[in-house]
Amino acid sequence: MIIKYKNSEKGQAIVYLAIGIVVFLGFVALAIDGGMALADRRHSQNTADAASLAGGAAAAISLENSHINYKNWDCSNGKPGQTAYLAAENAAIARASANNFSIDTNPSDHNGVVAICGSSPHSWYGDKGDIYIDVTVEISATTPSNFLQLVFPKALHNEVDSVTRVRPRQPLGFGNAIVALNYKDCQGHQDGGIMYGNGEIVVQGGGVFSNGCLRGNGQPNVTIHDGGAFGNDLDLGNANWDPAPEKITEQMPDSMYFIKPPPDCSKPNAYNVSSLPATLAKGLYCITGNLTINGGDRITGTDVTIYVPNGKVIVNGTPYLEISAPPANATDASPAIPGLLLYLPPDNPNPVTFNGTEDSVLQGLILAPSSTIQLNGTGGNTYVGQVIGWNVEIGGTSDFSLIYDDSVVYNKPTWIELAK
C-alpha cells in the first residue's frame, strides 16, 4: 500500500492574525501617543498665551497707574517703563505657575519670560517712533510615552512661544495735527489732504499726514512747526511748504482713528437736541439731524462732546464759538469723552464745514473718519486740537492757525494685543 501525505496550510491565519494585531496595536499606540503630544502642545501654547497676556495686562495697569503716555515715555533704569516691564515678567511667571509650568526670567532653556521696551522709528510717527513693551513667553515640555518615542524620539518634545505687545496712551493719528484718511492718489483726484487758498496756514506742534494725496491748491504759505508733512502721493502745486513734504508708503491703521466705546446718548447728562443752546452745560450733546450754526450765534461751553450720528455740520458767517472738550486726562467727564470735541461716526459720510468763526476758540479733537472736513481760515480764530477726516481741506483767503496739544485731544488708553 502506498500512503501519500499532503502539505497542509493549517495555521497560516494565525501568522497573519499575529502580524495584524501588532500593526493594529502600533497604530493605536501612535494615535494615543500622538494625541497626547498634540494635547500637551496645545496646553503649552494656551499657557504661553495666558502668561504673556497676564504680563501684558500687568504692564498696562502699571503704565496707567503711573500716568505714562507717549510723550513722557521712559524705560530707563528706575523709570516707570522699567517698573511696568518688571511687573509684566512677575505676572507672567505667576500665571504660568498656576498652569503647572515653571518659568523664570531666563528663556535660554525655552522656559522663561522676557519683557523689553522697543521702538520702530518713523519720521511721521513723532520723535520716538512706535513705542511699546513686548512680553515674550517661551515654554517647552516633553510628553511621556512608551511607544512613539522609539520611532520618533524628538516628536514628543514641543517648544512654543507667545508675544504680547503693550503700547502706552497716545493720541490718535500718531500725534499728527491733521490727518486725511483717503487713500487715493493725486492723479485725477481732488481729495485727500489739501492746503488751499492764499493765506497763511500755520500748524504748531504736530504734523500733516495723508494716506493718499497731499495737495497744495492756490498759493498758501504752509508752515509746520515741530512736525512735518507726509503723503503717499504729492501734488504740491504753487503752495510754499516749510518744511518740504515727504513721500511715504505707510498708511494709518484703523486702530489709530477709532473711538472705543462710542458716545452713549442714553446716559445722564447726554442731551438729545436738534441744535446747540447758547450756553452748554458739561456733558454729551447728541444732535438729531444736521447741526447748523449761523452768523450772529454765540455758543460757549466747557467739558463738552458734540456727537452728530447722522447729519452734517455747517458753520456759516461769523458766529462766536468758545467750546472745549474735557481734557485728555479727565476721569469724570462721562458721558462726554475726554479730548473729543466733535464726532461723526464712521458710518456718517456727511461733510463738516466751518465757514468763518472769527475770534472763536475751539479746543479738542474733530473726528469724522468718513467725512470731508473743510476749515476756512478767518482772522482771530484759534483752534487748539486735532483734525482727522476722510478728506481734510484747510485754507481760504484769510489765515488759519492750528495748535496741536496732546493734553487736550483724545488719547487711546494703554492697550495690549497678542502679537504672536
C-alpha positions in Angstrom: 0.0 0.0 0.0 1.3 3.4 -0.9 0.4 6.2 1.6 0.5 9.8 0.2 0.9 12.8 2.6 -0.3 16.3 1.5 1.2 19.5 2.8 -1.4 21.3 5.0 -2.0 25.1 5.1 -3.4 24.9 8.5 -2.0 27.6 10.9 -1.3 30.3 8.3 -4.2 32.5 9.5 -2.6 32.6 13.0 0.5 34.1 11.5 -1.4 36.8 9.6 -3.5 37.5 12.7 -0.4 37.9 14.9 1.1 40.4 12.4 -2.2 42.2 12.0 -2.5 42.6 15.8 1.0 44.0 16.0 0.3 46.5 13.2 -3.1 47.4 14.7 -1.7 47.9 18.2 1.1 50.0 16.6 -1.4 52.4 15.0 -3.4 52.5 18.3 -0.2 53.4 20.2 0.7 56.0 17.6 -2.8 57.6 17.8 -2.7 57.6 21.6 0.8 59.0 21.9 0.3 61.4 19.0 -3.0 62.7 20.5 -1.3 63.1 23.9 1.6 65.1 22.2 -0.8 67.4 20.4 -2.9 67.9 23.5 0.2 68.7 25.5 1.4 71.2 22.8 -2.0 72.9 22.8 -1.9 73.1 26.6 1.6 74.6 26.4 0.6 77.1 23.8 -2.5 78.1 25.8 -0.3 78.5 28.9 2.2 80.7 27.0 -0.6 82.9 25.6 -2.2 83.2 29.0 1.1 84.0 30.7 2.1 86.5 28.0 -1.3 88.3 28.2 -1.2 88.3 32.0 2.2 90.0 31.8 0.9 92.5 29.2 -2.1 93.3 31.4 0.2 93.9 34.4 2.4 96.2 32.3 -0.6 98.1 31.0 -2.0 98.6 34.5 1.4 99.8 35.7 1.6 102.3 32.9 -1.9 103.6 33.5 -1.3 104.0 37.3 1.9 105.9 36.6 0.1 108.1 34.0 2.6 107.1 31.3 1.8 108.2 27.8 3.7 108.6 24.5 5.1 112.0 25.4 6.7 111.1 28.8 7.7 107.5 27.8 10.9 106.4 29.6 12.1 102.8 30.0 15.5 103.5 31.5 16.5 102.2 34.9 14.3 103.3 37.8 11.7 104.9 35.4 8.0 103.8 35.2 8.6 102.0 31.9 11.0 99.7 33.6 8.6 99.2 36.5 6.0 98.2 34.0 8.1 95.5 32.3 9.3 94.1 35.6 5.6 93.8 36.7 4.9 92.0 33.4 7.6 89.4 34.0 6.4 88.7 37.5 2.8 88.4 36.4 3.7 86.0 33.5 5.7 83.8 35.9 2.8 83.6 38.3 0.3 82.8 35.6 2.5 80.0 34.2 2.9 78.6 37.6 -0.9 78.5 38.1 -1.0 76.2 35.0 1.8 74.0 36.4 4.6 75.4 34.3 7.8 76.7 35.9 9.4 79.6 34.1 11.9 82.3 35.1 13.4 85.4 33.5 16.0 83.4 31.5 14.4 82.0 28.4 17.6 80.4 27.1 16.2 77.0 28.0 12.9 77.8 26.3 11.2 78.1 29.7 11.2 81.8 30.5 9.8 85.2 30.1 11.5 88.4 29.0 9.9 91.9 28.7 11.7 94.6 26.7 11.0 98.1 25.6 11.1 98.5 21.9 10.5 101.1 19.2 10.2 101.3 15.4 11.3 104.8 14.3 9.2 106.6 11.7 9.6 110.2 10.7 5.8 110.6 10.6 5.3 108.9 13.9 6.6 111.5 16.3 10.1 111.9 17.7 10.0 108.5 19.5 8.5 106.3 16.7 6.3 103.4 17.5 7.0 102.6 21.2 5.9 99.5 23.1 6.7 96.8 25.6 6.9 93.2 24.3 6.3 90.4 26.7 7.7 87.2 25.3 7.0 83.8 27.0 8.6 80.6 25.9 7.5 77.2 27.2 8.9 73.7 26.4 7.6 70.3 27.5 8.1 66.6 26.8 5.2 64.2 26.6 5.9 60.8 28.3 5.4 57.8 26.0 6.1 54.1 25.8 6.0 53.7 22.1 6.1 56.7 19.8 9.5 57.9 21.2 11.0 54.6 19.9 10.1 55.6 16.4 10.2 59.4 16.6 12.4 60.3 19.6 12.0 64.1 19.0 8.3 64.2 18.2 7.2 64.4 21.8 9.2 67.5 22.7 7.5 70.8 22.0 8.6 74.4 22.2 6.1 77.2 22.0 6.2 81.0 22.4 3.8 83.9 22.7 4.3 87.7 22.4 2.0 90.3 23.9 2.6 93.9 22.8 1.7 96.8 25.2 1.5 100.4 23.9 1.2 103.4 26.2 -1.5 106.0 26.0 -1.1 108.1 22.8 -3.2 110.4 20.7 -4.9 109.2 17.5 -3.2 109.6 14.2 0.2 109.0 15.8 0.1 112.6 17.0 -0.3 114.3 13.7 -2.3 117.5 13.9 -4.1 117.0 10.6 -4.8 113.5 9.2 -6.6 112.7 5.9 -7.6 109.0 5.6 -8.5 108.9 1.9 -6.0 106.5 0.3 -6.4 107.6 -3.3 -3.5 109.2 -5.2 -3.4 112.7 -6.7 -3.8 111.7 -10.4 -7.3 112.9 -11.5 -8.3 113.1 -7.9 -9.2 116.2 -5.9 -9.5 114.8 -2.4 -7.1 113.8 0.4 -5.2 116.3 2.5 -5.5 119.7 0.8 -3.9 123.1 1.7 -5.5 125.8 -0.4 -6.2 129.5 -0.8 -3.8 132.4 -0.5 -3.4 132.9 3.3 -1.0 131.7 5.9 -1.6 128.2 7.2 0.4 127.5 10.4 0.4 124.2 12.2 2.1 124.2 15.6 3.2 121.1 17.5 2.2 118.2 15.1 2.5 117.1 11.5 0.2 116.8 8.5 -0.4 113.3 7.2 -2.4 111.9 4.2 -3.0 108.2 3.5 -3.2 109.2 -0.2 -2.8 112.6 -1.9 -1.3 115.6 -0.2 -2.1 118.6 -2.4 -1.4 122.3 -2.5 -4.1 124.4 -4.3 -3.6 128.1 -4.8 -0.6 129.8 -3.2 -0.9 129.3 0.5 2.1 129.6 2.8 2.1 126.3 4.8 4.4 126.4 7.9 4.6 123.4 10.2 6.4 123.8 13.5 7.7 120.7 15.4 6.4 118.3 12.7 6.4 117.5 9.0 4.1 116.9 6.1 3.7 113.4 4.7 1.7 111.8 2.0 1.6 108.6 -0.1 1.3 110.8 -3.2 2.3 114.5 -3.5 1.0 117.3 -5.7 2.4 120.4 -4.1 1.3 122.9 -6.7 2.3 126.5 -6.0 2.0 126.3 -2.3 5.0 127.3 -0.2 5.8 124.5 2.2 8.1 124.7 5.2 9.4 122.0 5.7 9.0 120.3 2.3 6.6 117.4 2.3 7.9 113.8 2.3 6.5 110.9 0.3 5.9 107.8 2.3 4.4 104.3 1.8 2.9 103.8 5.3 -0.8 104.3 5.9 -2.8 105.0 9.0 -4.1 101.7 10.6 -7.8 101.6 11.7 -6.8 101.4 15.3 -5.4 104.9 15.2 -8.7 106.7 14.4 -11.4 104.7 16.2 -13.1 105.8 19.3 -14.0 103.0 21.8 -16.5 102.9 23.3 -18.6 105.3 21.1 -20.7 108.1 22.8 -23.7 106.8 24.7 -26.7 109.1 24.2 -28.8 107.3 26.8 -26.7 108.3 29.8 -27.5 111.1 32.2 -26.0 114.4 31.1 -26.5 113.3 27.5 -28.6 115.9 25.8 -30.5 114.8 22.7 -31.1 118.1 20.8 -31.6 119.4 17.3 -29.4 122.5 17.9 -27.0 123.8 20.4 -28.1 126.2 23.2 -26.2 129.4 23.7 -24.7 128.1 27.0 -23.6 124.4 27.0 -23.7 122.5 30.3 -21.0 119.9 30.8 -21.8 116.7 29.0 -22.6 115.0 25.7 -24.7 116.7 23.0 -26.3 114.2 20.6 -27.6 116.1 17.6 -30.7 114.8 15.8 -30.3 115.6 12.1 -27.9 118.3 10.9 -26.0 120.7 13.1 -26.2 124.3 11.8 -24.6 127.3 13.4 -25.1 130.7 11.7 -23.5 134.1 11.9 -24.6 136.0 15.0 -24.9 132.9 17.1 -22.9 132.9 20.3 -22.2 129.5 21.9 -20.0 128.8 24.9 -19.3 125.7 27.0 -16.5 123.6 28.6 -16.1 119.8 29.0 -18.4 119.2 26.0 -18.5 116.5 23.3 -20.8 117.1 20.3 -21.9 113.9 18.6 -23.6 114.0 15.1 -24.6 110.4 14.3 -26.5 111.0 11.0 -26.3 114.6 9.8 -23.8 117.1 8.6 -22.2 120.1 10.3 -22.4 123.6 8.8 -21.0 126.7 10.4 -21.7 129.8 8.4 -20.9 133.5 8.8 -19.0 134.7 11.8 -20.6 133.2 14.9 -18.7 133.3 18.2 -17.8 129.9 19.5 -15.9 129.2 22.6 -16.2 125.4 23.1 -13.8 122.9 24.6 -13.8 119.2 25.2 -12.9 117.7 28.6 -9.1 117.5 29.0 -7.5 114.3 27.8 -6.8 113.1 31.3 -10.3 113.7 32.7 -11.7 110.8 34.7 -15.2 112.2 35.5 -16.3 113.5 32.1 -18.8 110.8 31.2 -20.8 110.8 29.0 -18.7 113.4 27.3 -15.4 111.8 26.0 -12.1 113.3 27.2 -10.4 115.2 24.4 -13.2 114.7 21.8 -14.9 117.9 20.7 -16.8 116.9 17.6 -17.5 113.4 16.4 -19.2 112.0 13.3 -19.0 108.1 13.4 -17.5 106.0 10.5 -21.0 105.3 9.1 -21.7 109.0 8.7 -20.1 110.4 5.4 -21.8 113.8 5.7 -19.4 116.9 5.4 -18.2 119.1 8.2 -17.8 122.7 7.0 -16.6 125.7 9.0 -17.0 128.9 7.0 -15.9 131.6 9.3 -15.6 131.5 13.1 -13.9 134.9 13.7 -12.4 135.4 17.2 -13.6 132.0 18.3 -11.8 129.4 20.4 -12.3 125.7 19.8 -10.4 123.1 21.7 -10.3 119.3 21.2 -10.4 116.6 18.5 -12.6 116.9 15.4 -13.0 113.3 14.2 -15.1 112.4 11.2 -13.3 109.4 9.6 -15.7 109.1 6.6 -16.4 112.9 6.0 -14.8 115.8 4.2 -13.8 118.4 6.7 -13.3 121.9 5.4 -11.9 124.6 7.7 -11.7 128.0 6.2 -9.3 130.4 7.8 -10.6 133.5 9.4 -8.8 136.2 11.3 -8.6 135.9 15.0 -9.7 132.2 15.1 -7.8 129.9 17.5 -8.1 126.2 17.1 -6.3 124.0 19.6 -6.6 120.4 18.9 -6.5 117.8 16.1 -8.4 117.2 12.9 -9.0 113.7 11.4 -11.3 113.1 8.4 -11.6 111.2 5.2 -10.6 114.4 3.3 -9.3 117.5 5.1 -9.3 120.8 3.3 -7.7 123.8 5.1 -7.2 127.3 3.8 -9.2 130.2 2.4 -8.5 133.8 1.8 -7.6 134.5 5.4 -5.0 133.0 7.8 -5.5 129.7 9.6 -3.8 128.5 12.7 -3.9 125.1 14.4 -2.1 124.4 17.7 -1.7 120.8 18.4 -1.6 119.8 22.1 -2.0 116.1 23.0 -3.1 117.1 26.5 -6.4 118.4 25.1 -7.2 115.8 22.4 -8.5 112.3 22.8 -5.9 109.7 23.8 -6.2 106.0 23.2 -5.9 104.2 26.6 -3.0 101.9 27.2 -3.8 98.8 25.1 -2.4 95.3 24.6 -2.5 92.9 21.7 -1.4 89.3 21.3 1.2 89.9 18.6 2.3 86.2 18.2 
